[in-house]
């Protein structure tokens, strides 16, 4: 007769197995809880860092646009004194574009939407009538304006910033405006 060999199960072995199983379950539970807590801390700290960065970026962008509008305001006052002087218009658009490199292009547009001066001249828009949404809005509102991001005719993503030009007697002459490329199409 064959006898089966079976390990002897006594109380000491059962208690040892129960203790080992309890230790393994407790260790697994502790490791899982630690992983969850560390994951949440990492997510929370990353979100907070991103929020702080976004707030700082928004603040910097706001300051940049305020400075750009301040430059346009100064030019609008200068141009309001002698709007018919083509040399002054050309000098002013070149100065605005080259002084701080804030603008990729600068234009002076009369009250009918015709470009009186532009920098750089390679855009060849002088004398043309502008029909873009941003230029129509600048003419219609007659107030300082920052457009929504839009695609240009050259497929560049840009923002248009403008300031109205008024004569001393209160007559609206047009606006001076500059473009800021957010994304330039690769050549």
C-alpha positions in Angstrom: 0.0 0.0 0.0 1.1 3.3 -1.0 1.0 6.0 1.6 0.7 9.5 0.6 3.3 11.8 2.1 1.6 14.8 3.4 3.3 17.4 5.4 2.2 17.5 9.0 0.0 20.5 9.7 0.3 21.6 13.2 -0.8 24.7 15.0 2.7 26.3 14.9 2.8 26.0 11.1 -0.7 27.4 10.7 0.2 30.4 12.9 3.5 31.0 11.0 1.6 30.9 7.7 -1.0 33.3 9.0 1.6 35.7 10.3 3.5 35.6 6.9 0.3 36.2 5.0 -0.7 39.1 7.3 2.8 40.6 6.8 2.6 40.3 3.0 -1.0 41.7 2.9 0.0 44.6 5.2 3.2 45.4 3.2 1.3 45.3 -0.1 -1.4 47.6 1.3 1.2 50.0 2.7 3.1 50.1 -0.6 -0.1 50.7 -2.6 -1.2 53.5 -0.2 2.3 55.1 -0.4 2.2 54.9 -4.2 -1.3 56.6 -4.3 -0.2 59.4 -1.9 3.0 60.0 -3.8 1.2 60.0 -7.1 -1.3 62.6 -5.8 1.4 64.8 -4.3 3.3 64.7 -7.7 0.1 65.6 -9.6 -0.8 68.4 -7.2 2.7 69.9 -7.2 2.9 69.7 -11.0 -0.5 71.4 -11.4 0.5 74.1 -9.0 3.8 74.7 -10.8 1.9 74.9 -14.1 -0.7 77.3 -12.6 2.1 79.6 -11.2 3.9 79.5 -14.6 0.7 80.3 -16.5 -0.1 83.2 -14.1 3.4 84.6 -14.6 3.2 84.2 -18.4 -0.1 86.0 -18.4 1.3 88.8 -16.4 4.3 89.2 -18.6 2.1 89.1 -21.7 -0.2 91.8 -20.2 2.8 94.0 -19.5 4.1 93.4 -23.1 0.8 94.5 -24.6 0.6 97.6 -22.4 4.1 98.6 -23.5 3.1 98.0 -27.2 0.0 100.1 -26.8 2.0 102.8 -25.0 4.4 103.0 -28.0 1.5 103.2 -30.4 -0.2 105.9 -28.3 2.9 108.1 -28.4 3.1 107.7 -32.2 -0.6 108.4 -32.6 -0.1 111.7 -30.8 2.8 112.6 -33.0 1.0 111.6 -36.2 -2.1 113.6 -35.1 -0.1 116.8 -35.4 0.8 116.3 -39.0 -1.0 113.3 -40.5 -0.6 114.5 -44.1 3.3 114.5 -43.9 4.3 111.3 -45.7 7.9 111.6 -44.5 6.7 111.8 -40.9 4.5 108.8 -41.4 7.3 106.7 -42.9 9.8 107.7 -40.2 7.3 106.9 -37.5 6.4 103.4 -38.7 10.1 102.6 -39.2 10.9 103.9 -35.7 8.1 101.9 -34.1 9.1 98.6 -35.8 12.9 99.0 -35.3 13.0 100.6 -31.9 12.1 97.7 -29.7 11.4 94.9 -32.1 7.9 94.6 -30.5 6.2 94.6 -33.9 6.8 92.5 -37.0 5.1 95.1 -39.1 3.7 98.6 -38.5 1.2 100.6 -40.6 -0.6 103.9 -40.5 -4.1 103.6 -42.0 -6.4 106.6 -42.7 -10.1 106.8 -41.7 -11.2 105.1 -45.0 -9.0 102.0 -44.4 -6.2 103.0 -46.9 -2.6 102.3 -45.9 -0.7 105.6 -45.8 2.7 104.1 -44.6 4.0 100.7 -43.8 7.1 99.1 -42.4 8.7 97.0 -43.7 8.1 98.4 -47.2 8.5 94.9 -48.7 4.9 94.2 -47.7 3.9 96.5 -50.6 0.6 97.5 -49.0 1.0 101.3 -49.3 -2.1 102.8 -51.0 -4.1 99.6 -50.6 -7.4 99.3 -48.8 -7.3 96.9 -45.8 -10.3 94.6 -45.4 -9.2 92.3 -42.6 -11.5 91.8 -39.6 -8.9 93.5 -37.3 -8.6 96.6 -39.5 -12.3 96.9 -39.9 -12.8 96.6 -36.2 -10.1 99.3 -35.5 -11.8 101.7 -37.9 -15.2 101.0 -36.4 -14.4 101.2 -32.7 -12.0 104.1 -33.0 -10.5 102.9 -29.7 -7.2 101.3 -28.7 -7.5 97.6 -29.6 -5.8 94.3 -29.4 -7.3 91.8 -31.8 -7.9 88.1 -31.3 -5.3 85.9 -32.8 -5.9 85.5 -36.5 -4.2 84.2 -39.7 -2.7 86.7 -42.0 -2.8 86.5 -45.8 0.7 84.9 -45.6 -0.7 82.2 -43.3 1.1 83.6 -40.2 -0.7 83.5 -36.8 -0.7 87.1 -35.5 -2.2 89.6 -33.1 -2.9 93.1 -34.3 -2.5 96.0 -31.9 -3.8 99.5 -32.8 -4.3 103.0 -31.5 -6.6 105.6 -33.0 -5.1 108.9 -34.4 -7.0 112.0 -33.6 -6.4 115.6 -34.7 -6.2 118.2 -31.9 -9.7 119.4 -32.9 -11.1 115.9 -32.3 -11.4 114.7 -35.9 -10.7 111.0 -36.4 -7.8 110.5 -38.9 -7.3 106.7 -38.8 -5.1 104.5 -36.7 -1.5 103.3 -36.3 -1.2 99.6 -35.8 1.4 96.8 -35.5 1.3 93.1 -35.9 2.9 90.6 -33.5 3.5 87.2 -35.0 2.6 84.4 -32.7 3.7 81.8 -35.2 5.4 82.5 -38.4 5.0 80.1 -41.3 8.3 78.3 -42.0 9.9 79.3 -45.2 
